């Protein structure tokens, strides 16, 4: 029953996160008048504000990882069991897809779509590895000394990474797979998904190696 509670919380939280990512992207693009910088700013603000709140609300329940890449680091550092990790991956992916469909419904768009936004280049892949690496380092470095700062630090890091990476920082496999079903501002073409997820996993693996080599690193609890 405890695992079911965790998985339900992660499904709901990730669904709301994707609704915010895709929905704010649609709204921002509609209002930006063709200015991509303004649209990206609106997408960033909507995403980050929602992300911080979701971590604060769902963190005490499920850890609010909302991100299979972060859970992969927990798994590698033995913070969660393999069965819990797999449950999280399934729950988040399902929640993410529902969140995308919800965003489409709110804006009266076709529910079923396929993105045509290609993100297949070495720079995009490197961006995703860097974004995920930095996110993992941010989370795990703060967990020991100042866990209460994690929601805000994660939000600030994602806000920055939206702008300093060429990919606008998906940094999350669930946030990569689900937007392939949305041909909107935040979408990614299905053909680009696998390489991006591999790059994110590589970034998470590198973060795990670095954290393990640092004297100050300790194994964190599974909760954020």
Secondary structure by P-SEA (a helix, b strand, c coil): caaaaaaaaaaaaaaaaaaaaaaaaaaaaaaccccaaaaaaaaaaaaaaaaaaaaaaccccccccccaaaaaaaaaaccccaaaaaaaaaaaaaaaaaaaaaaaaaaccccbbbbccccccaaaaaaaaaaaaaaaaaaaaaccccccaaaaaaaaaaaaaacccccccccccccccccccccccccccccccaaaaaaaaaaaaaaaaaaaaccccccccccc
